[in-house]
Each structure stands twice: as structure tokens, then as C-alpha cells.
Amino acid sequence: MDIKGKKISIIGAVRSGIGAAKLAQKLGAIPFVSDTAPEEKIIKNLQVLGSLGIDYEAGKHTDRVLESDFIITSPGVPSNSEILTKCFEKGIPVISELEFAAQFCKGKIIAITGTNGKTTTTTLTAHTLNAAGIKCHLAGNIGNAFSEVVLDVKEEDFVALEVSSFQLDYINSFQPEYSLILNITPDHLDRYNNDIEKYISAKLNIYKNQQASQHLIYWDDDQYLLSRISNPAASVMTFSTKYKIEKGAYYEKGNLKYREKGREETICTDEDLSIKGMHNIANALAVICVVKKLGLENNVIKSAFKNFKGVEHRLEFVRELNGVKFINDSKATNIDSVWYALQSFKNPIRLILGGKDKGNDYTKILHLVKKHVKQIYAIGSSSQKIYDFFSKAV
């Protein structure tokens, strides 16, 4: 993509928007950043733009946004927002920061999506490859925006990208070497007008441009995926915590195994994983599919898994005080995340639950709450709904 001299409007002065603006400027384009947040709320980001001489506006979107060759939208901007509607009506192309940055990536992309486990799996992928001496950058919906690191990626490098459905809504040619779909469960339905098919369709965009030489990896235990993945051009591998897989990775009697062309290998045991819980076994199996295709030795993989420190805010041990263990799982922002967490502990749990209601159905965790939870602290806008549902259970 030749963007020299192009006028590019970037909607959203947050992490991905700032990264896109910087990249656009470096490549000779003329970026303009627009955000509806009050200036005082995003003042630090605006100061960054100001220091670089990048024009911006805050508090509202003006028609200047429409004076551009194309639009880059941040993940947090709803597709039915007034400004995007105007862009569509005027026929101005709209792409995500993911699509934009990928145009300038010289290395190979490992893109990871799914409702749960994205951050852990992406981080573990980068950790394992780097432990093997293969340079792998970590970016996307985690840490640095893709735009911030893409020019540092060399041809021999890899990039492990955490990719959200919002980013995949606006791709045209995004084509990762490896696409991983970890799972699909109802989430962000408020964003997709309570239509799970739209949410699933966005997730499946991750492999739509892949070719036969590239790879699609997905969870064989997921009914949403099994019924909706159709005729991918990419080479397919799967992983499972329940079944023996012909091509991919699976869990059997405490062992994490890899199988391809009739050859079966035991990579490690569940005791070798520093991160616990069946969901993390699934995450590790997904990583195994990637790194085995890249030729990593089993002892290297096992060592990397043992040394992995996990991810902040995901079943993160904080401290123990007066015999009480405090666990930070604040990234568990949907019911399935909480479902996994409640299965990871046997001791009586005091559960801080709530926040924004995204159409949550608490029925799925009711039996686990009755079994493991002693007390619930209901917080946020969903607190009354939580109280009404669980008041007789705890």
C-alpha cells in the first residue's frame, strides 16, 4: 500500500489509533485523529499527537473526518456509529488498524482470536518461539498496537497478534501465516445487536484470505466452529481436550500430544504447564500446533511451558493474607471465562462479579456457584441483575 501524501482519518485517539497515526506519518501520509471523548479525558494521548505535529479533534467528530482517502477505525467504535454511517454513505473505505498495519509487515503473522484465552495463547506463543531463538514480536489487542511494532519486524521474524472480532470486522486482505480460532461463545452481543451469527462471522474472517500454503488451527471441541468452518483454502489442524486428533494436538491421560502423518509424540504433561486449568491445557495445545509446524524440539517446548509466568489479570495470584488467597481474574469479562475460573479452585470462593452487562446468561455458572462460591459481591451496572439471579444460591 502506497500511502504517501494520502489523507487518512483515524477514528479513536486510543492505543491503536495513536499507533496508526504514528505509522501513517512515518510513511508519508497525512493523518488526522478524531475522538468523541472530552479532551481532558484523553489529554495524554492528544499530547503525543501534538508533539508529533499530527492534527486531531476531541469532543466530537466533525465533517473533517470525511475529507480523507480512507478511514482507519479503532476497535471500540461501533459499526452503527453516526460517523461510520456517514463514511459508508459517502463511499469512503473503512479499514481496521489491523488491516492497515498488516500491509507493511515483512515477517510472518500468527493471528489468534476466540472469545476466551486470546491473551494467554498469544503471549505463550511469543514466549515459546523466543525461548527457541526465533524472534517473535507480541502485539495486537495486547500490549503494543500492531502499528507500533510493524516497522521493526524483519523478514525472518514472526508476530504473534491477539485479534478481536472488532478488528476483524474491517479487513480486506489481512492474510496471516497462521490463523488460530480458540473458541466461540456468546460475547459482545450488545455490539452485534444480539446476533451471535454476526459475531461468529467476524471471528471467521481471520482465515478468509488465507492460501493453501498457510495454516488454520481451531478447537475441535467447539460446536460453533465445527458447524461453521467451511472449505478453508488453508491447511487445517485442530486441537482437542476430549478426542484423539489425526492432525494436530490433543490431551490424553495427563499428556499433551501432537500427531501428524500418523506419527504421535508426547510433548509434555499437564504438570509441566505453569498455568493450570483445562482451559489453559487447550491454550497450550493450540500453541503446540504452531510451534511443531515450525520445527521446535519437544524439550524446548516443554521448558518454555514450565517457565511461562502467565498473564496479568488472568487467574493471577496476588497474595495470601490470614489464610486467604487473593486471585486477580479481572480479565474474565464473560460467563465462559468465569466458568473456567470457578472450576480451577476447590476452596470456598468469595466472588467479585459484575460490571457492564453484555447480555450475560448466568444459568451456565449457577451449578458451579452453588458448589464453590460462599459469597458474591455484585458490582457495576449488572449488580442488580446478579443479585436477582443469585440471591437464593449463596
LUMLONU-500808 format. One line per 3 residues: for each residue x, y, z of C-alpha. Coordinates in Angstrom, 2 decimals. Layout:
<atoms>
X,Y,Z  ... $
</atoms>
This chain:
<atoms>
0.00,0.00,0.00  1.47,3.33,-1.08  0.09,5.97,1.26 $
2.50,8.82,0.67  0.50,12.06,0.52  -2.78,10.29,1.33 $
-5.21,11.91,3.75  -6.13,9.35,6.42  -8.73,9.96,9.12 $
-8.31,7.82,12.23  -11.32,7.40,14.48  -10.33,6.92,18.11 $
-7.41,8.53,19.93  -6.57,5.43,21.96  -3.78,2.87,21.69 $
-4.49,1.52,18.21  -5.46,4.95,16.87  -2.28,6.57,18.15 $
-0.22,3.73,16.68  -1.94,4.04,13.30  -1.39,7.81,13.25 $
2.31,7.41,14.01  2.74,4.77,11.31  0.84,6.82,8.75 $
3.00,9.85,9.43  6.24,7.83,9.20  5.17,6.53,5.79 $
4.45,9.99,4.43  0.68,10.15,4.81  -1.31,12.99,6.38 $
-3.13,11.58,9.43  -6.00,13.27,11.25  -7.28,11.78,14.51 $
-10.84,12.28,15.77  -12.34,11.17,19.09  -15.64,11.99,20.78 $
-14.14,11.73,24.28  -13.64,15.04,26.12  -10.17,16.45,25.64 $
-9.33,16.25,29.34  -10.11,12.51,29.38  -7.56,11.65,26.67 $
-5.17,14.53,27.22  -2.01,12.36,27.39  -2.76,10.76,24.03 $
-3.53,14.13,22.48  -0.24,15.48,23.82  1.56,12.66,22.00 $
-0.17,13.60,18.76  0.56,17.28,19.33  4.25,16.61,19.92 $
4.41,14.86,16.54  2.54,17.60,14.73  -0.43,15.37,13.99 $
-3.79,17.18,13.75  -6.61,15.98,15.98  -10.01,16.87,17.38 $
-11.75,15.80,20.59  -15.26,16.01,21.96  -16.98,15.31,18.65 $
-16.49,14.08,15.09  -16.63,16.93,12.59  -17.01,16.66,8.83 $
-13.24,16.97,8.51  -13.16,13.20,9.13  -14.87,12.78,5.75 $
-12.15,14.74,3.92  -9.93,11.69,3.56  -8.87,8.97,1.14 $
-9.74,6.26,3.66  -10.68,5.75,7.29  -8.95,3.70,10.00 $
-11.35,2.84,12.80  -10.44,1.78,16.33  -11.93,-1.46,17.73 $
-14.07,0.43,20.23  -16.08,2.31,17.58  -19.43,0.58,16.89 $
-20.20,-0.12,13.22  -23.54,1.68,13.59  -21.96,4.85,14.96 $
-23.00,8.07,13.28  -19.54,8.82,11.94  -19.03,5.41,10.34 $
-22.52,5.56,8.86  -21.56,8.85,7.19  -18.35,7.26,5.88 $
-20.27,4.34,4.39  -22.82,6.67,2.80  -20.05,8.70,1.16 $
-18.29,5.55,-0.04  -15.09,6.24,1.90  -13.20,2.97,2.51 $
-13.08,1.94,6.18  -10.43,-0.46,7.49  -9.19,-1.55,10.90 $
-5.79,-0.73,12.35  -5.02,-4.44,11.99  -5.64,-4.34,8.23 $
-3.64,-1.12,7.91  -0.54,-2.31,9.78  -0.52,-5.73,8.07 $
0.13,-4.04,4.71  3.61,-3.14,5.93  4.58,-6.34,7.75 $
7.65,-8.08,6.30  7.55,-11.04,8.69  5.07,-13.87,9.18 $
1.90,-13.27,11.20  0.43,-15.67,13.75  -3.07,-14.29,14.36 $
-5.03,-15.56,17.37  -8.70,-14.95,18.04  -11.51,-16.52,20.07 $
-13.84,-15.50,22.84  -11.55,-16.64,25.65  -7.85,-17.38,26.02 $
-6.53,-14.99,23.36  -4.09,-13.10,25.54  -2.66,-16.18,27.26 $
-2.27,-18.10,23.99  -0.73,-15.15,22.15  1.72,-14.48,24.95 $
2.63,-18.17,25.29  3.21,-18.41,21.53  5.64,-15.49,21.55 $
7.31,-16.76,24.73  7.86,-20.26,23.28  9.24,-19.05,19.96 $
11.57,-16.56,21.61  12.77,-19.29,24.01  13.67,-21.33,20.91 $
15.69,-18.44,19.48  13.05,-17.45,16.90  12.31,-13.74,17.13 $
8.60,-13.22,17.75  7.05,-9.81,18.42  3.95,-9.55,20.63 $
1.24,-7.10,19.60  -2.37,-6.51,18.62  -5.15,-6.42,21.17 $
-2.47,-6.88,23.83  0.41,-4.59,24.79  1.57,-2.64,21.76 $
-0.69,-1.91,18.81  0.42,-3.70,15.64  1.16,-0.31,14.06 $
3.66,0.47,16.81  5.89,-2.54,16.09  5.32,-3.45,12.43 $
8.28,-1.49,11.04  10.60,-3.30,13.46  9.61,-6.72,12.10 $
12.25,-8.29,9.84  11.58,-10.86,7.13  12.77,-13.74,9.31 $
10.68,-12.61,12.30  7.23,-13.64,13.45  4.49,-11.54,15.03 $
2.05,-13.08,17.50  -1.11,-10.97,17.24  -4.09,-11.05,19.57 $
-7.02,-10.24,17.29  -10.54,-9.24,18.33  -13.77,-9.59,16.37 $
-13.96,-5.78,16.21  -10.62,-5.65,14.37  -11.70,-8.43,12.02 $
-14.90,-6.58,11.11  -12.91,-4.31,8.80  -10.33,-6.38,6.95 $
-9.94,-6.72,3.18  -6.66,-8.52,2.54  -5.36,-9.46,6.00 $
-3.64,-12.81,5.47  -1.80,-14.40,8.42  0.56,-17.33,8.00 $
-1.20,-18.99,10.93  -4.81,-18.35,11.99  -5.87,-19.71,15.37 $
-9.50,-19.74,16.49  -9.56,-20.84,20.12  -13.28,-20.99,20.82 $
-16.60,-19.26,20.20  -19.08,-18.46,22.96  -21.72,-15.70,23.11 $
-19.97,-12.41,23.89  -20.16,-8.75,22.86  -23.72,-9.38,21.76 $
-24.53,-5.79,22.70  -22.15,-4.77,19.88  -23.72,-7.19,17.38 $
-27.40,-6.43,18.10  -27.77,-9.73,20.00  -27.00,-11.63,16.79 $
-24.39,-14.29,17.54  -24.08,-15.14,13.84  -22.64,-11.67,13.17 $
-20.14,-12.18,16.00  -19.12,-15.61,14.67  -18.85,-14.28,11.12 $
-16.41,-11.59,12.30  -14.25,-14.20,14.04  -14.18,-16.43,10.95 $
-12.88,-13.54,8.85  -9.46,-14.40,10.25  -8.90,-17.12,7.64 $
-10.93,-15.85,4.68  -7.88,-14.61,2.72  -5.51,-17.47,3.55 $
-3.97,-19.64,0.85  -3.10,-23.34,0.67  0.45,-22.79,1.94 $
-0.89,-21.19,5.14  -2.46,-22.75,8.21  -5.81,-22.64,10.03 $
-5.90,-24.10,13.55  -9.09,-24.38,15.58  -10.63,-26.12,18.61 $
-12.22,-29.40,17.57  -14.43,-29.46,20.68  -16.28,-26.26,19.77 $
-19.68,-26.88,18.20  -19.95,-23.36,16.82  -16.69,-23.84,14.91 $
-17.39,-27.39,13.77  -20.66,-26.37,12.18  -19.50,-23.12,10.60 $
-15.95,-23.51,9.29  -16.46,-24.33,5.64  -13.98,-25.10,2.83 $
-10.97,-23.13,4.07  -8.21,-22.74,1.49  -5.56,-23.05,4.21 $
-4.14,-26.30,5.54  -6.21,-27.30,8.61  -5.05,-28.53,12.01 $
-7.18,-28.95,15.12  -6.70,-29.41,18.86  -8.89,-31.12,21.45 $
-9.06,-31.76,25.18  -11.50,-34.64,24.63  -10.62,-36.57,21.48 $
-7.62,-38.03,19.69  -6.76,-35.82,16.72  -5.41,-37.09,13.42 $
-3.60,-33.85,12.57  -2.91,-31.52,15.45  -2.68,-31.68,19.24 $
-4.76,-33.32,21.95  -4.88,-34.13,25.65  -4.93,-37.73,26.86 $
-4.49,-39.07,30.40  -2.45,-36.12,31.61  -0.32,-35.86,28.45 $
-0.28,-33.16,25.79  0.32,-34.91,22.47  0.96,-33.94,18.86 $
0.06,-36.08,15.87  0.75,-35.63,12.17  1.15,-38.08,9.26 $
0.43,-40.98,11.60  3.28,-40.09,13.95  2.36,-39.40,17.57 $
4.55,-37.57,20.10  4.11,-36.67,23.75  5.21,-33.06,24.12 $
4.77,-32.71,27.89  2.41,-33.47,30.77  -0.12,-31.19,32.39 $
2.23,-31.00,35.38  4.76,-29.29,33.11  2.40,-26.38,32.50 $
2.94,-23.41,34.78  -0.63,-22.26,34.03  -3.35,-24.50,35.40 $
-6.88,-25.46,34.43  -8.35,-27.32,31.46  -8.77,-24.07,29.53 $
-5.03,-23.48,29.74  -4.36,-27.02,28.55  -6.45,-26.14,25.48 $
-4.45,-22.93,25.03  -1.18,-24.87,25.23  -2.43,-27.40,22.66 $
-3.14,-24.56,20.23  0.41,-23.28,20.70  1.81,-26.77,20.16 $
0.15,-26.91,16.73  2.00,-23.75,15.68  5.43,-24.41,17.13 $
5.60,-28.04,15.98  4.88,-26.91,12.41  7.80,-24.53,12.84 $
10.06,-27.42,13.86  10.60,-26.79,17.58  12.02,-29.67,19.61 $
9.83,-31.15,22.33  12.32,-30.40,25.11  12.37,-26.72,24.09 $
8.57,-26.54,24.14  8.38,-28.29,27.50  10.96,-25.96,29.04 $
9.17,-22.86,27.70  5.83,-24.07,29.09  7.40,-24.67,32.50 $
8.97,-21.21,32.61  5.94,-19.28,31.38  4.82,-16.84,34.07 $
1.25,-16.39,32.82  -0.55,-13.14,32.08  -1.59,-10.33,34.40 $
-5.26,-10.25,35.47  -5.91,-13.85,34.35  -6.15,-16.08,37.42 $
-3.16,-14.11,38.67  -2.12,-14.88,42.24  -1.85,-11.58,44.12 $
-1.05,-12.53,47.73  -2.13,-14.61,50.71  -3.30,-12.83,53.85 $
-4.57,-14.52,57.02  -5.00,-17.79,55.17  -7.00,-16.21,52.30 $
-5.61,-16.34,48.76  -6.41,-13.33,46.57  -6.70,-14.06,42.83 $
-6.99,-11.34,40.19  -9.12,-12.62,37.29  -10.39,-9.22,36.21 $
-9.99,-10.10,32.52  -12.78,-12.66,32.95  -15.30,-10.39,31.26 $
-17.79,-13.01,30.09  -19.61,-16.02,31.52  -17.35,-18.63,29.95 $
-14.26,-17.02,31.50  -15.93,-17.18,34.92  -16.98,-20.79,34.24 $
-13.35,-21.79,33.71  -12.17,-19.85,36.74  -14.71,-21.40,39.11 $
-13.50,-24.87,38.08  -9.88,-24.02,38.87  -10.32,-23.76,42.65 $
-11.68,-26.19,45.21  -11.61,-23.91,48.26  -14.67,-21.79,49.14 $
-14.69,-18.73,46.88  -15.76,-15.17,47.59  -16.55,-13.89,44.11 $
-16.50,-10.26,43.00  -18.80,-10.34,39.98  -20.23,-7.67,37.71 $
-19.50,-4.67,35.56  -21.15,-3.95,32.24  -23.94,-6.31,31.29 $
-23.29,-7.69,27.79  -26.38,-9.89,27.67  -24.96,-12.36,30.19 $
-26.79,-15.63,30.87  -25.79,-16.74,34.36  -27.51,-20.12,34.08 $
-24.30,-21.72,32.83  -22.39,-21.00,36.06  -25.22,-21.49,38.57 $
-24.21,-25.06,39.49  -20.58,-24.02,39.95  -21.60,-21.06,42.11 $
-23.69,-23.35,44.31  -20.79,-25.80,44.56  -17.81,-23.46,45.08 $
-18.94,-19.93,45.96  -19.60,-18.83,49.53  -20.41,-15.20,48.86 $
-20.88,-12.89,45.87  -20.05,-9.19,45.80  -22.15,-7.76,42.94 $
-20.73,-4.61,41.34  -21.28,-2.31,38.37  -24.29,-1.78,36.15 $
-25.14,-5.50,36.23  -25.21,-5.71,40.05  -28.99,-5.78,40.38 $
-29.29,-8.48,37.72  -26.65,-10.56,39.53  -28.40,-10.09,42.87 $
-31.76,-11.09,41.46  -30.32,-14.23,39.86  -28.02,-15.49,42.63 $
-29.69,-14.25,45.82  -31.12,-17.70,46.57  -27.96,-19.56,45.56 $
-25.48,-18.01,48.02 $
</atoms>
